[in-house]
Amino acid sequence: MSTVFTNPLSIPVLGFCAYSGTGKTTLLKQLIPELNRRGLRLAVIKHAHHNFDIDEPGKDSYEMRKAGARQMLVASHVRWALMTEDPLDRDPDLLHLLGQLEQDKADLVLVEGFKKLALPKIELHRAAHGKPFIHTEDPNILAIACCDETKLPGEIRRLDLNNVAQIADFVQQYVRDYRPESKPSAARALPLSACELGSEQNLSVRQGIDHILEQVKPVTETELLTLDETDNRILAQDAISPVNVPQQTNSAMDGYAFAFQDNMSQSFELKGEVLAGHQYSGQLQPGEAVRIMTGAPVPLGADTIQPRELATETDGKVSFSGKIYRGQHVRLAGEDIAQGAVALGSGTRLGAAEQGLLASLGLFEMPLKRRPRIAVFSTGDEVSQPGTELKANCIYDSNRYTIKAMAKRLGCEVLDLGIIEDSEAVLSQTLSQAATQADVIISSGGVSVGNADYIKTVLAKLGEINFWRINMRPGRPLAFGKIDQTLFFGLPGNPVAVMVSFLMFVQPALRKLAGEPSWQPRLLPAIADEAMRSRSGRTEFSRGIMTLGDDGQLHVRTTGAQGSGMLSSMVKANCLVIIGEADERIEAGETVYVHPFADLL
């Protein structure tokens, strides 16, 4: 057995292997919702050892596939599926299957089966089955989930097969510890996953983020608030549905309800009408039908709806045209959310859709995480307050306002400390006081290596602060640490660098602090409409304008000049174009990754 697994994706892959009957599927059906509740987006690949169909005879996709279509893609507004026939009738190639996944929409791939392949796995074992261990022949086994009676061979991590939360903890830690092995081939490598080391004083973007997140502990205080107060707040516990959604089995469209039969009669006796908010008091018999409106409960005895436009009424009877399938256009009770199911997981940030969902379930009060408290200040005698006369050789303070606005959009409470004069005593007193009031203190300017501002001297006395050079542009200098238990961010002085640094480093920290521990930035592949330059060894964040092209794909161009003091470039932009450390130039027509920021800026 090969002992090397080269993951072609930038996200981790983890297998679950066992002998038949051990309970892999049963475990995954419990583990998947638990990982979803913790904020992980999952993709699953299952190895089936037999021929299978995922659609039914009579469905258009099934008939076209059986007619000879090698690939059949069927799509609706809620999902799409690609079914591929393999004429060679060979075992599936896992690396090929991984390449079919949309990795930008998942954080982890779970693989069931493929126990003979060299990929990281958790083995499932039950002593009562009397089967040998896979671990003894496979060095890729990371842990064994087993029953109490199992005696493990040698030194290996033991997990309780019946403790889903413990297994979820192991999987979650595996995701946190994962580092990509190679760059994705379909587009330029995700630069935020690049972990190339610079000098001892330099960090990659990914290293900076990881160092920061290791120091962030989510707030634990909660408060009970009504729906109107929940916008942009974080759920402190799972929202459990007290009802089925929909509450009754109902019609998905205006039409006629009846009982499906293999030998459908030419016409049905019309017995009445069911409107939304009402019900049919009787039970339909075979050969009977009722008119039914969208959302109206389906009568007892009926299981199928035919749309109104495919029906003809004559003398108290109704006849149908077109194909009819059992159960069509019927929404089953609990089909969307079942009673007792998790409607929204703990750690969900609530917006309009989430508030509407909670309201539809009848939930009016929810426990929410306390808002993070952020203190913001500027320093320097050269900084003037907007609204006052601009002194000679001075600039207006813009950074404090962009930082405050971004923090507020993340749902934080903001304490504005104003502009602090260049005085060691005043600065020390202000920061000491802020550390007792806020979870995070943010400043801008005065953090460059070699800079002689008072802030460095004060921070060295008050806390544990690191001054980093990040391999990125704009925003190379960054300070991070703690004053007592309060986090401190010292951002660069240039306005654009402040905003980029906030997006890349402060935002993930504030989201984890607020109760979103698994949040990841949304990176989208886009086609570059122009050549873009960078410098090898650093990650370049260019201000970009992304649009949907006539070809149906996302395209991006820069806003023009990219000076780190040009705030107008951020006003024009709707995304950052990310050029990774390994690239010196992106040619027009190549694929790059973009980081949309319209929701925050």
N, C-alpha and C positions, 0 to 999 in steps of 0.2 A: 504494500500500500504506500502511495506517495505521501510524504509528510509535509509538502509545501502547498499552500493554497494562496494563489495570487488573486486578490479581490479586484475585479475590474471597476468597481464602484468607489465612490468617495464616502459611502455610508457603510456601516458594519453589517456583516452577514453572520448569522448564528444558526446552527443546525440543531435539531432534536432527533435523536436516533434511539431505536429500541427494537426488540423483536416484536413480531405481530402479537397483538392482544395486550400489550403492556399499558396502553392508554395514552399514546401520544396525542391523538386528536382530542380526547377528553380533556387533557391538560391544557392544550392550546386554546380550546374554547373557553376555558376559565382564565387563562393567562392573558389572552389578547385584550379583553375588556379592562383588565386590571392595568395593563401597560397603557392603554388608551386613556384611562382615568388619570394616569400620571403624566399625560401630555405627549407620549410617543406616538408618532405616525408610523404605521406598520405596513409592510408588504409581506406577503406569504407565498412561498412556492411549495407545492405538495407533489411528491412523487407517487403517482398511481401505478400499480403493477398490473394494470389490465386496461382493456379498451374502455373508453367512457365517452359519454355525451353530456354536454352542459346545457343543451337546449332540447326541446321536446319535438317529436315527430308532429308535423303539421305547421310548426313555426316556419316563417319564411327563411330565416337564417339556416335552420336545419335542412330544409329542402334544397336550398342553393348549395350548401356544403356537400350534401349527398349527390347532387347533380354533377359535382366535379370541381367546385371552387377550392383551390388549395388553401387560400386564405379568405376568411370571412370576418369582416369587421362590422359589428352591429352597435349602434350608438343611440342613446336617448339623452334627455336633459339631465339625467341623474347618474348615468354610468355608461361606459363603453367596454366592449369585450372583443378581443381578437382571437379567433379560432383558426389554428393552422394544422393542416394535414401533413404528415410526414410519410411520403410514399416508400421510404426505405425501411420503415417499421423497425427503427433502432431505438436504443435507450436514449432518453433525453440528455442533452449536454447542459449541465448546470451553468457553466460560464455563458453559454449562448442564452439561456433563459434569463440570467441576471441582466444581460444586455437589453432585454425587452422591457424592463421595468422603468418607470418614470421616477428616477431616484431623487429628483428635486421635490417630490411630493411625499417622501418617506424619510424616516430617521433610522430605520432598521429593517433588515430583511430576515424573516424567520423561514427556515427551510425544514420541512417535515419529510423524513426519508433520506435518500442518498447516503445511507450509513457507511457505504464503502468508499466515499469520496473524502479527500483530505481537506476538510474545512472545519473551523472551530465548532464544537458541538457540546451539547449537554446530553448525557446518556440517561435513559430511564430504565430502571431495573426493579423487578419484583422477585423476592426470594422464592415465593410460592411457585413460580413458573419453572424454576430449576434450569434456567438458561445461563450460559456462560457470559462473562462480562465482555463487552465490546472494547472497553478501555484497555484491556491487557494486550490487544493487538493494534490499537489505534492511539497514537500519541497526541492526536488532535482533540481528545476529550478533555474539556475544561473542568467538568464537575459531573457528579452522578446524583440524580434525583432518585431516591429509593425509599423503601419502607423501613420501619424500625428493625425488622428481622434481618435485613441485609448486612452482611459483613463485607466491607470494602477491601479490595486488593491493593495494598500499598498506600502511599501518600497521595490522596486526591481530595478535592473539596467535596464535602457531603451536603446534599440538599434534601429537605423533606419533601417527598413526592406529593404529600397531601397538604403542603403549606404553600399555596399559590403566592402569597405576599412575599415569602422568603425567596422564592424562585424569581419573582419580579424584581426584588432588590438586586439579585445577582445579575440579571439581564440589564437592568438600568445602570449598574456600575460598569458592566462590560461596554455599554454604549459610551459612557463618559470617558472611559480609558482608551477608547479606540482612536487610532491615528491612521489615516489613509496610507495604503502602501504604494499606490501609484495614481497617476492622474487619469481622469476619465478621458476616453478617446473621442467622444462625440463632440466635445467642445473644449475650449481652453480650461485648464484645471481650475477648480474652485480655489481662488487664492486665499480665502479665509481658512482653508484647511492645510495650507502650506506650512510646514514646520521646519523650514531650513534655518539652521543656526547662523547667526552673524557673529560678531566679536563678542567678548564677554559683556560689553555694555549694550549691545544691540539685541533686540528681540524681533521676531516676526510678529505679524498681526495676530496670528493664532496663539502664539505663546503669550502675548500680552493679555488677550482675552482669558485664556486659561488661568493665568496667575491671578487675575482680578476675581474671576468667579470662584476660585478656591477660598477667597476671603469673605465672600458674601453669605450671610445667613438670613433667610427670609424672616420677615416680621411674624410674630406669633399672636399678637393681639388681634381680636376680632370684635365686630360690632354687628348688631341686628338692625337692618335697615329695610325700608319698604321699597317696592319696585321703582318708584319714581326717583329714588336716591341711589340706584345701583349702576347708573351709566358709567362705563370705564372703570368699574371696580372689579376686584378679583374674588371669586367664590372661595370661601374658607372650607367648605365641605361639599360633598356631592349633592346635587339637586335630584332627589328621587321622585319619579312621577307617581302621583297618587291615583292617576286614572289611565285608562287606555287612550291612545291617540292613533286613529280616531276612536271615539268612545263606542260607536256601533259600526258594524259592517255596513257600508253605505255605497252609493253609486258615484262613480267618478265622472259621470256625464249625464246629460238629459237623454232619456231613451226609454227602454222597456225592460222590465225585470221578469225573469222566468226561470224554470228549472231546465238545465241543459240535458238533452237526451242524445244517445248515439244516433238514433233514427228520428231526426227532427221532423215534426209534423209541418204541413204546409202553412198552417195558420194557428193562432192561439186565440182563445176566448178572452176578451178584454174584461177584467174584473174591477177596474177602478184606477185610482191615481194616488201617488204618494208625493207630497210636497216636502221640502226641507223643513225640519222642525216638527214634522208629523210622522205617523206610522200607519201601516196597513194592519188592521186589527185581526184579520184572518190568516190562514195559511194557504199558499198557492198550491194547487194540485198540478200534476203533469198536464200540459196542454193549456194552462192558464197563464196570463201575463197581466202586469199592471204598468201604466205609465209611471215614470219615476223621474224626479228632478235631481240635479247634481247635489250631493250631500245628503239626500234623503236616505233613511234606513232601508236596507234591502229586506223585503218581507220574508217571513219564514217559508221555506219550501223553494225559494229562488236562490240561484247561485251565479247567474250570468246576466249581463246587460248588453243589449244591442242598441247602438246609437239611433236617435230619432230620424236622422237623414237616411238610414238604411231600413226604414220600416214604412209600411203602408197600412192604414186603417180602413176597413170596409165593413159596414153593417155589424158593428160590435166585435169585430175580429181584427187581428193585426197579423200581418205576414212580414217576413224579413228577407232581405237580399244580402249578398256578400258573405264572406266566411264568418263562422261563429266558433269560438273556442270556449270551452268550459272555464268559467271564472273570469272572463274578460270584463274589463272596466268596473271591477268590484274592488273597493278598498276595504281590507279586512280590519276588524277591530284590533287595535294594538299594533297594526302594521308599521306605523312610524315609530311609536314609542310604546312599549308594553307597560302596564301597571307594575310598579315596583322596580322598573329598570332605571339606570342612571341616565337622566336626561341631559345634564351638563356636569362634567367632572370638576372636582376641586381643582382650583388653579386656573379656571376659565375666566378670561377677561370678558366682561359683559358689555355688549353693544345693543343696537336696536333689535337685531334678529334674536339675540339671546333673551332680551327682556320680553319680547313678544312671545317666545317659546314658554318662558316661565309663567307669563300671564295666561297663556292658553291651557296650562296645567292647573290653574287656580292657585298658584303659589304667589303670595303677596309679600311675605317677609323672608329675607334670606340672610344668613350669617356671612359677612364679608371681611376680608383682611383689612386691617387699618392701613390708611394711605401712608406711604413712605414720606418722611419729612426731609426736605432738601434746603440747605442754606447756600445762598449764592452771593459772591462778592467780587469786586474788582479792586485792583490795587494800582498805585502809581500816581504821582503828581501830574503826569502828562494826560490823565484821563479826565474828561469833563462830563458832567451830567447833562443829558439831552434836556432842552428847555432853558438852559442857561447860556450865557455868552461864552463863545469858544475863545479860550485864551490863546495867545501866540504860542506856537510850537506844540499845541495840544491836539487831541482827537476826542471825538464824542465816544462815549462808552456804548458800543453796540453788543459786545459779547454777552454782557449780563442779561440783556433782553432776549437774545436768542436762546441762551441756556434756560432761562426761566420759562419761556414759551414751550420748549421741547419737554421740560420736566412736567409742566402742567398737562401737556397732551398725553403723558404717560400716567396721568392720574395722581401725581404727587402734590403734596402740600408744599408750597414754596415760601421760605423766609428770605426776604431780600435784605442783605446786610449793607447794601449800597457800595459806595467807593471808599475804601479804607486808605488813609493817608500813608505815605512812606515813613512810618515810625514803628520801630521794633516793639515798643511798649504797647501802642494802640493795636497793632496787628496781633500780638500775643494775647492781649485781653479779649479781643473780638473772637479769635478762633477758640480760645478756651471756653468762652460763653456759648458759642455756637455748637461745640461738641456736646454740651449738656442738653441742647434743644433739638438737634437734628440727627437723622440717621446717616446723612451724607452731606459733606461740604464740598462745593465746587467753586474753583477760581479759574481765571485764565491769565496767561502771561507770567513771566518770571520763573519759568521752569526749565529753560534751556541750559544745557551743560555749560558751565562757565559764567552763567548769568549771576550778577552780584546783587540782585534784589534782596530786600529784607525777608521776603517770604521763605527763602531757603534756610536762613539762619533760625527763624522762628519755628519752622516745621521740624528742624533737627532737634530743637529743645522740647517741643510739645509731643511729638509722636514718632512713629516708625514710618518714614516716607522713603520710597525708592524713586530715583530720577532715571528714567529710561530713554533710550533712543530707539524708536520703533522704525523698522525698515519699511517705511511707507511715505507717500507724498500725496496730499499735504498732511501735516500733523506729526512730524517726527518726534519732537520732545513731548514727554508725558510723565507726570508725577502721579504716584498712587501709593496709598498706605492708610494708616489709621492714626487718629488722634483720640486716645483712649479707645472706646469701641466704635467710634464714628468713622466711617470711611471718608477718605479725602481724595479728590481728583484735582490735579493741577493741569489744566488743558493749555495748549499753545496759545500764543497771543493773536495770531492772524485770524480774522473772522471766519474764513472758509475752513481753515484747519480746526477751529473750535467746533464747528458743526459736524465735520467729518469724524473727528475724534469722539464727539458725543455719540454719534450714530454707531460707531464701531465698538466703543469701550464702555461708555456710561450707560447706554441704553440696555444692553444685556444685563448689566449689574443691577439697574433699577428694576428691571422686569423680574429678575430672580428675587430681589429684595421684597418686591410687592407680592410674590407668591406664584410666579410663573417660572419654575425651576428649569423647565425643559424647552424654553422658548429659543427659537433659532431664527436668524434673519431670512427673509424670503428672497432668494436669488433666482433670477430668471435668465435663461439663455436668449440671446438676441444677436441678430446679424449686424455687424458693423457696416455702416453706410459710408465710412471714410477710414483712411489709415489713421492709426493712433500710436503715438510713441510713448515709450517708458524707458526705464533703465534697469538692466538686469540686477537682481539682488534686492529689489524693493517692490512693494505692492503699490500700484498707482491707482488713485481714486479720481477719475475725471468726472466732471459734471456733465451729465448727458440728458438728451431728450429722446425718450423712447416712444415709438408710435407703432400701430399695427399696419403693416404693409398690405398692398393689394394681393400679395401672395399668401395672406393669412398668417404670416409669421411676424414676430416682434423684431423691429429694427431700431437701431440707436445711432445717434450722432452726438458729437460734443456741442457744448454751447459756445465754443470758440476759445478765446484766450482763457487760460486756466490759472491765472495768478491767485495765490492763496489769500490775498486781501480783497479780491473782487467779489463782493457780496452779490452783485447783480447776476453773476453766473449761477448762484444757487437759486435766485428768484426765477430765472429762465428754465432751470433744470427740473426734471421730475424723477431723476435717478442718479446713482453713481455708476459709472462704468468701471469695472474692476479688472485691472491688468495684473496678472500674477508676477511673482518674483522671477520666474524663469524667462519671462518674455520681455524683449526689447522693443518689439513692434507688432502691432496687429494690422494686418492688411484688410482693405475693404473687401467685404464678402465673407470674412472669417467670423466665427461665432465667439462671442464673449459673454461674460455674466454681468448682469446689471442688478443693482440693489435699489428697488423703488423706495422713495421716502416721502411721498405726498401725504401719507397719513400722519407723519410726525412733524414735517416742516410746513 
